[in-house]
Amino acid sequence: MARRHVNVGGTSGGFGEFLIGLLLIAVGFYMIFTNTIVFTSFWYFHDFNLLGPLIVVFMVGLVFLCLNSHSALGWMLFSGAILAITVGIIMNLRFQFRSITLLSALIMFGLPAVGCGFVLRALRTHDRLETL
């Protein structure tokens, strides 16, 4: 019994189209990521910076943990402060694109879209010759 040649997605689609699509997606996302600047700051509550009090809570937790490593209060203060600091930084991330030309922006956002089209096209069956 002869086995039928199966390509991407279990169809007789084009493996080359699939690889080209993945390459276009990768290059497009690389361009997007290299042209994005990430800023962060910590949040304020009524013009009061909350990072200072959280660092004090963190230090108190460390003191309790140095005195007794099984201290539940020390672990709660320590892990709560770490969690609050991490959440505060992540919640205040700001993204900004560098100044680029319109052509670069069109290429940067167009490559992933075209790459997705190639990947989806490769998942279809290619039994007959297609015409444009």
C-alpha positions in Angstrom: 0.0 0.0 0.0 1.5 3.3 -1.1 1.7 6.1 1.5 0.4 9.5 0.4 2.9 12.2 0.9 1.8 14.5 3.6 3.1 18.0 4.3 2.3 20.8 6.7 -0.8 20.4 8.7 -1.4 16.9 7.4 -2.3 18.2 3.9 -0.4 18.2 0.6 0.4 21.9 1.2 3.6 23.6 0.5 6.4 23.1 3.0 8.4 25.9 1.4 5.5 28.4 1.8 5.3 27.4 5.4 9.0 28.1 6.0 8.9 31.4 4.1 5.9 32.4 6.2 7.7 31.6 9.4 10.8 33.5 8.2 8.7 36.6 7.3 6.9 36.5 10.7 10.2 36.2 12.6 11.9 39.1 10.7 8.8 41.3 11.1 8.6 40.7 14.9 12.4 41.2 15.1 12.0 44.6 13.5 9.1 45.5 15.8 10.9 44.4 19.0 14.2 46.2 18.0 12.3 49.5 17.4 10.3 49.4 20.7 11.6 51.2 23.8 10.3 50.1 27.2 10.1 52.4 30.1 9.0 51.7 33.6 8.3 53.6 36.8 6.7 52.9 40.1 3.2 54.0 40.9 2.2 56.9 43.1 -0.7 57.2 45.6 -1.8 60.9 46.0 1.7 62.1 45.0 3.3 59.7 47.5 5.8 57.1 46.1 4.9 53.7 47.4 8.3 52.1 46.6 9.9 53.4 49.8 7.3 51.8 52.2 7.4 48.5 50.3 11.2 48.4 50.6 10.8 49.0 54.4 8.3 46.0 54.5 10.8 44.0 52.5 13.6 44.7 54.9 11.5 44.0 58.0 10.6 40.7 56.4 14.2 39.9 55.8 15.0 40.7 59.5 12.3 38.3 60.6 13.6 35.6 58.3 17.2 36.1 59.5 16.1 35.6 63.1 13.9 32.6 62.3 13.8 31.1 58.8 10.4 29.4 59.6 8.7 32.7 60.6 5.3 32.9 58.8 5.2 36.6 59.4 8.7 37.1 57.9 7.7 35.0 54.8 4.4 36.9 54.4 6.2 40.3 54.6 9.0 39.3 52.4 7.0 37.6 49.6 4.2 40.2 49.8 6.7 43.1 49.3 8.4 41.2 46.4 5.0 40.5 44.8 3.8 44.1 45.3 7.1 45.6 43.8 6.9 43.2 40.8 3.3 44.0 40.1 3.9 47.7 40.5 6.7 47.7 38.0 4.8 45.5 35.4 1.6 47.6 35.7 3.6 50.8 34.9 5.4 49.6 31.8 5.2 52.0 28.9 6.0 51.2 25.3 7.1 53.6 22.7 8.3 53.2 19.2 11.4 54.8 18.0 11.2 57.4 15.2 11.2 55.5 11.9 10.2 56.2 8.4 6.8 55.3 7.0 8.3 52.8 4.7 10.1 51.0 7.6 6.8 51.0 9.6 4.9 49.5 6.7 7.5 46.8 6.2 7.8 46.2 9.9 4.0 45.6 10.3 3.5 44.1 6.9 6.0 41.3 7.2 4.1 39.4 9.9 0.8 39.8 8.1 2.2 38.5 4.8 4.0 35.7 6.8 0.7 34.7 8.4 -0.9 34.5 4.9 1.9 32.2 3.7 1.6 29.9 6.7 -2.2 29.7 6.3 -1.8 29.1 2.6 0.6 26.3 3.3 -1.9 24.6 5.5 -4.4 24.2 2.5 -4.3 21.3 0.1 -2.4 21.9 -3.1 -3.9 19.3 -5.3 -4.4 21.3 -8.4 -2.5 24.2 -10.1 -3.8 27.4 -8.8 -4.1 30.5 -11.0 -4.2 34.1 -9.9 
